[in-house]
């Protein structure tokens, strides 16, 4: 073996090990999974057993963190003396669909009443505002937006 071939052998071996390691990382099961199943683990789950209907007036509109989303729309709906938090959808979905909410809007909400930390909240499946019916979840309670993109 020539002197130049002996100098290249450690380099080629190192390159081969690097490429083999890179291939293992890129093809491992965790790298092949999409982000969306992991991203909504902290989000409450829709439960048809707790589905309710309520009517009230929007008192406040906020963006909050829910699961991996930092831009989730929450409506605080006032019903008499009570204020009910309604988790609606990611802001990008709201924007893309041209949905707008304003303080003072009267809304009818159908959704699942669930516990989030120590509070009862409603995960909106449908909101009726004036003559518009806005759907946020399908009949099975699955969001109609993508958790990863928010749209």
C-alpha positions, 0 to 999 in steps of 0.5 A: 500500500502506498503512503498516500493510500495509508493516509486516506484510509483513516479519513475514509473510515471516519467518513463511512462511520459518520455517514452510517451514523447519520443514516441511523439518525435519519431513519430512526422511528422517532425522526420519521414521526410527524410532530402533530401527535406529540404537539397536542399531548398537553391539550385537553381531549374532546369528550362527547359524553360531556358535550353541552350547549350554552349561550352568552355574550363574548366578554373577552378574547385572548390568545393562550398556550394550548399544547404546543400552540402559543396562539390558541384563541380563547373566548370568555363568554359571559352567561349571567354572572358566570364567565365561561372559558371557550377554547376555539382554535389556533389563530392562523385557522381563524385568520385563514377562515376569515372568522372574527369575534368581538366583545359583545357578540352573542354566541351559541356554543356547542362543545365538550366541557372538560377540566383543564388544570383546575378549571372547567373549560369548553372545547368548541365544536360549533359556534353560532354567531348571528346567522353564521355557523362556525365549525371547529371540530368534526362529528367525532370531536377531532379538530378541523385544523392541523395542530402543527400548522394551526391552519 
